[in-house]
Amino acid sequence: MADVVESMKACAVNPLKMSQPLGASLAFLGLDACMPVMHGSQGCTSFGLVLLVRHFREAIPLQTTAMDEVTAVLGGYENIEAALLNIRKRAAPKVIAICSTGLTETEGDDVDGYLVTVRKRKPELNDTEIVYVSTPDYVGAFEDGYRHAITGIVNALVKALPTVANQVTLLPGSHLSPGDIDELREVIEAFGFDVIVLPDISGSLDGHIAPDWRGTTLGGTTLAEIRAAGASAFTIGVGEQTRDGAEALHAIAGTSFEVFGRLTGLEPNDRLLQLLAQRSGRPVPAKYRRQRSQLLDAMLDGHFYTGGIKVAIGAEPDLLFAVGSMLHEMGAQLRCCISTTRSPAHALLPADQVVIGDLEDMERAAADCDLLITHSHGRQMAEHLQKPLFRIGFPVFDRVGNAHRRYVGYRGTMNLIFEIANLMIEQIPHHDPGDWPLPQAAIDLAARDPAREANIPVVAAGA
């Protein structure tokens, strides 16, 4: 169990965390025909929009209520009313999802009251679902905003329905990519289940060329699917940030649930397949038994390059837990762990300490580390320290293909092991790839097991 301490600096230097409204906006972008709205100034929305566009390299629908100095004093009702009417007229979304910002939270806008009033005054809005969540950006972080958004969507739109035995609701964490969600959907469907993913950015932000343009999100969880979640037989959450949403579904529809702290690694995926097999009454498909065997071999091959290395990780809590735990299982030492907000996930992390801090804290503590893991804002730190940087999390804006990276399931865990091991291989000084020596660990293993010696390539690193 890691001790959690907070950095006591007066200000953040090279911040690690992203804001709550940005996390909530990502969740709303996973709803089909939705228009996310930040209730605040234009600058708040513009900054978040830039990060989302650079990370996903897609057009992002995101609107603002455009608060200014006058409305910050007098209240934002008129701005909300005007925004709702304009959005409905121009984009005709099925869902308008509003999240607050620090400006309107400090001002004290009663947005729930505003929405009751505007529906009475403007009955033409009654054909549009409106969801509101409170996400002040002066507390919490990206993961907190995403968590509040999932819970808000469930509370606003899900009703109890007769149970459908073969229907499952999947609540993915904010640290999962569209590719990760596709992977988990494929695994669950292999046991005969119909899956409702809430929210589903694999439908809206998966890097496809849309056949049309509506001005809203183009894909994701439909309004009908959100409502149908009240009929699911059980719920699977990925990450502690989904627990509130799973509990809300349980309170509304009595849906049983299980939250997996991570699905990166061998043991948690074993538990997931066991759960699905028990619930479905079906055996684990042969292809996943094969993938498990492949993962075991990948762990054997990769541990020569991760065993004993000192790692510094800066990430949101659930991502920190997923990647950190996997590396610990691969023999790495979690020397420096920096996170953005408090979470129950920290108690499960196999490290001595987690610091709630920024990238300056990470840079100071990572001087003797062999590998840095964080998002793209850590690239200057890596340059200063002359250490390899593995980019992960949000935002990653200096690489392409973020929507298709997969780090969950057996295959995703293999991908992560190979990428990190290959990054460490690049740090091995050599002149000719054919002259690479075998890792000492492989030589020692061969000495203990002569029968294996013949299977170890003479000039290739690995198994």
Helices and strands as residue ranges (DSSP letters): E 3-6, H 20-28, E 34-39, H 42-56, E 63-64, H 69-74, H 77-91, E 95-100, H 102-107, H 111-121, G 123-127, E 129-133, H 142-157, E 164-171, H 178-189, E 194-197, H 223-228, G 229-231, E 232-238, G 240-242, H 243-253, E 256-260, H 266-280, H 286-306, E 310-314, H 317-329, E 333-339, G 344-348, E 353-356, H 359-365, E 371-374, G 376-378, H 379-385, E 389-391, G 402-404, H 409-425, G 433-435, H 440-448, H 450-453
